[in-house]
Amino acid sequence: MEKDLKFPEGFLWGTATSAHQVEGNNHNQWTEWEESPKRINYLKSKELNPADFISAGACDHYNHCEEDFDLAKAMNNNTHRFSIEWSRIEPQEGNFNQAEIEHYRKVIRALRARGIEPFITLWHWTMPIWFAEMGGFENRDNIIYFVRFCDRIVSELKNEVKYWIILNEPMRYAGMAYLAGEEPPQKKNPFVFLRVISNLAEAHNRVYEAIHRIDPNAQVGIAHQMNYYEGWPASFINWFWSKRFLKKIEKHFDFIGLNYYRRLLIKGFNFNAGKGQRIDVGWEIYPEGIYHVLKSLDRYQKPIYITENGLADSQDRWRAKFIIDHLRWIHKAISEGVDVRGYFHWSLLDNFEWAYGFWPKFGIIEVDRETLERKMRFSGKVYGEIARTGSITPEIIKIVEGGKNYD
Ligand code: IFM
């Protein structure tokens, strides 16, 4: 029988969410876009129900966070990643809403009361309307507003938070918003795309310095999406989409957060999924890829956290095995010296998957959209066992192979 795969002492086990995807009732550039006549007409033209693509109340995590953190605790998690919604904190330029800051203080304390270490993302794609109307990150002069927001949050919460993630997946944001033109502000302009990337990197660097001025002991990083690429020209694509941004912020991170989801096979300008099992949104499951990406990050000699890894799987058929298979490859990287310190499954809850709407089910906890009832999936119980033992044991593997009879 296979022996235990033990993870290092103090390894962090958690899940991740972002404000706009779970909180409900936000008012930012995304909500405006979701409800715009152009978007509604587009959805209707595809015979889709617009209500399934408007974030609206989402999971009402804003009001259900205690219940949700009880579930994280029931999974023996000792960390949780979430984002602070800038549009709640600063709905009008320069007007900071103290009550909303206190809300997030409560969220942090609710986590700590359960022995769960918060990792806070300061920007997960959404922005106040006034900032979007000024051109968002298209304009270098606007960076000061983002720095001011981060400065305020970190000054307020520095005694309660050690880990800060400044930006979530800047490359994916810029690509979808300014190259593919599929997400707000839906521009297709390669020059603006490149400018936004460069401004986001500058914003990251300035915020990094601001945070360290406020709290020299803070641990500050990024959540960077990196796919595993094969084919031609994989090394160029990897340089452009993965390495280039890290290069721009190289002196300004204390850890790297890796968001890994899939392998892509490159053939010239075509990007395709490989032959492995596909998840509900069509991405290939390719656990080995996380190992190669981790090995490529070793050269930075910084701690690494897997800040996202997960799948859309409404039937929960693959999730438990997906987690175990990725963890095996992560364990191999660790055993070869890569300094991986934690794993955050995406996501805690079924939530609003941006332009895809609500149908992709990324949650380890199922959420009934009508009643908002939460139910832990089979995979959540398996993940709870992994977190409890800090290992993948033969017993856990047997449970996963045995299917859904686990209780
Ligand atoms: O839901 C997203 C998240 O907001 C950013 N990373 C990828 C996830 C799944 O698409």
Residues whose N, C-alpha, C, O or C-beta is under 5 A from the ligand:
A	BS01	IFM	none
